[in-house]
Amino acid sequence: MLDKTDWAHLIPHAGTMCLLDAVVDWSEASIHAVSDSHADALHPLGTAEGLHAVHLAEYGAQAMAVHGALGERERGVEVARPGRLVSLRDVQLEVEYVDAAQGRLDIYAERLYADNGGAQYAFRVEQAGRTLINGRAAVIYAAS
């Protein structure tokens, strides 16, 4: 398990917008991260009703960023190129709001394609074994 202190400096998300807590496992092709930030009453994306499930796509995107940064670090690059989320596809929401009482979130991302210009991932967020959101996301990298 990799704690946030091991990889947070590698991604552009900071402060309360760094939504993931730890990386449970990762490989060249995928990542499994966890988070309890959805239960924070002051969540930066939350409302009086709570955290809307559509915002879980940001958890998937951050898992993608951490995955890319860990891969770059393994190749000897300590500062990963910034990327920009450019599309979400086939997103399916299984709930409207996240129920904080159901426990931590498990965030999974699997790289489907990557080259020097960007990457595409499939992602899903689960809570207590139930899928809350799944879909695909694409990112393009800033020119170096």
C-alpha positions as CSV (number, residue, x, y, z in Angstrom):
1,M,0.0,0.0,0.0
2,L,1.3,3.5,-0.9
3,D,0.1,6.3,1.4
4,K,-0.8,9.7,-0.1
5,T,2.5,11.1,1.2
6,D,4.3,8.8,-1.2
7,W,2.7,10.1,-4.4
8,A,0.7,13.3,-3.8
9,H,3.6,15.5,-4.9
10,L,3.5,13.8,-8.3
11,I,0.1,15.0,-9.3
12,P,-1.4,18.5,-9.7
13,H,-4.3,17.9,-7.3
14,A,-3.6,19.6,-3.9
15,G,-5.2,20.3,-0.6
16,T,-8.8,19.1,-0.2
17,M,-8.9,18.5,-4.0
18,C,-6.5,15.6,-3.6
19,L,-9.3,13.2,-3.1
20,L,-7.5,9.8,-2.8
21,D,-6.1,8.5,0.4
22,A,-3.9,5.6,-0.6
23,V,-3.0,3.3,-3.4
24,V,-3.8,-0.3,-2.5
25,D,-2.2,-1.9,-5.6
26,W,-1.0,-0.8,-9.0
27,S,0.7,-2.4,-12.1
28,E,1.7,-1.1,-15.5
29,A,-1.9,-1.5,-16.6
30,S,-4.1,-0.6,-13.6
31,I,-4.5,0.9,-10.2
32,H,-6.7,0.4,-7.1
33,A,-6.9,3.4,-4.8
34,V,-9.1,4.1,-1.7
35,S,-10.6,7.2,-0.2
36,D,-12.7,8.3,2.7
37,S,-12.8,11.9,1.6
38,H,-16.4,11.6,0.3
39,A,-17.5,11.6,4.0
40,D,-16.0,15.0,4.7
41,A,-18.7,17.5,5.5
42,L,-16.5,20.2,3.8
43,H,-15.9,18.2,0.7
44,P,-14.9,20.7,-2.1
45,L,-17.4,19.1,-4.5
46,G,-20.1,18.4,-2.0
47,T,-23.5,20.2,-1.5
48,A,-26.0,20.4,1.3
49,E,-27.4,17.1,-0.1
50,G,-24.0,15.4,0.0
51,L,-21.6,14.3,-2.8
52,H,-23.4,13.7,-6.1
53,A,-22.3,10.5,-7.8
54,V,-21.3,12.4,-11.0
55,H,-18.4,13.8,-9.0
56,L,-17.0,10.3,-8.5
57,A,-15.7,10.7,-12.1
58,E,-13.1,13.0,-10.5
59,Y,-12.0,10.2,-8.3
60,G,-11.5,8.0,-11.4
61,A,-9.6,10.8,-13.1
62,Q,-7.3,11.3,-10.1
63,A,-6.6,7.5,-10.0
64,M,-5.6,7.9,-13.7
65,A,-3.3,10.8,-12.8
66,V,-1.7,8.8,-9.9
67,H,-1.3,5.7,-12.1
68,G,0.4,7.8,-14.8
69,A,2.7,9.5,-12.3
70,L,3.7,6.2,-10.6
71,G,4.5,4.8,-14.0
72,E,6.6,7.8,-14.9
73,R,8.4,7.6,-11.6
74,E,9.2,4.0,-12.2
75,R,10.8,5.1,-15.5
76,G,13.0,7.6,-13.6
77,V,10.8,10.7,-14.2
78,E,10.0,12.5,-10.9
79,V,7.8,15.2,-12.4
80,A,5.0,13.8,-14.6
81,R,3.7,15.8,-17.5
82,P,0.4,17.4,-16.6
83,G,-2.7,16.1,-18.4
84,R,-6.1,17.5,-19.1
85,L,-9.3,15.4,-18.9
86,V,-10.9,15.8,-22.3
87,S,-13.8,13.3,-22.3
88,L,-16.0,11.0,-20.3
89,R,-17.8,8.2,-22.2
90,D,-20.3,5.6,-21.3
91,V,-20.6,6.9,-17.8
92,Q,-23.2,5.0,-15.8
93,L,-24.3,6.3,-12.4
94,E,-25.9,3.6,-10.1
95,V,-26.8,6.1,-7.3
96,E,-27.6,9.8,-7.2
97,Y,-25.7,10.6,-4.0
98,V,-22.9,8.8,-2.2
99,D,-23.9,7.5,1.2
100,A,-21.0,8.3,3.5
101,A,-22.3,5.8,6.1
102,Q,-21.5,2.9,3.7
103,G,-17.8,3.3,4.2
104,R,-14.7,3.9,2.1
105,L,-14.6,4.2,-1.7
106,D,-12.6,1.8,-3.8
107,I,-11.4,3.4,-7.1
108,Y,-10.2,1.3,-10.0
109,A,-8.7,2.5,-13.3
110,E,-7.5,0.3,-16.1
111,R,-5.4,1.9,-18.9
112,L,-6.9,0.9,-22.2
113,Y,-4.5,2.9,-24.4
114,A,-1.6,5.3,-24.0
115,D,0.9,7.1,-26.1
116,N,3.0,10.3,-25.9
117,G,-0.1,12.4,-26.5
118,G,-2.5,11.0,-24.0
119,A,-4.3,8.0,-22.5
120,Q,-7.7,6.4,-22.2
121,Y,-8.9,4.5,-19.1
122,A,-11.9,2.5,-18.0
123,F,-12.7,3.4,-14.4
124,R,-15.2,2.5,-11.7
125,V,-15.8,3.5,-8.1
126,E,-17.2,0.9,-5.7
127,Q,-18.5,1.2,-2.1
128,A,-19.1,-1.9,0.1
129,G,-18.8,-4.1,-3.0
130,R,-21.4,-2.0,-5.0
131,T,-20.5,-0.1,-8.1
132,L,-21.5,3.5,-7.9
133,I,-20.2,4.8,-11.2
134,N,-18.3,3.4,-14.1
135,G,-17.2,4.7,-17.5
136,R,-14.2,5.6,-19.7
137,A,-12.1,8.8,-19.6
138,A,-9.5,10.3,-21.9
139,V,-6.7,12.6,-21.0
140,I,-4.3,14.5,-23.3
141,Y,-0.9,15.5,-22.1
142,A,0.5,19.0,-22.2
143,A,3.2,19.6,-24.9
144,S,6.6,19.2,-23.4
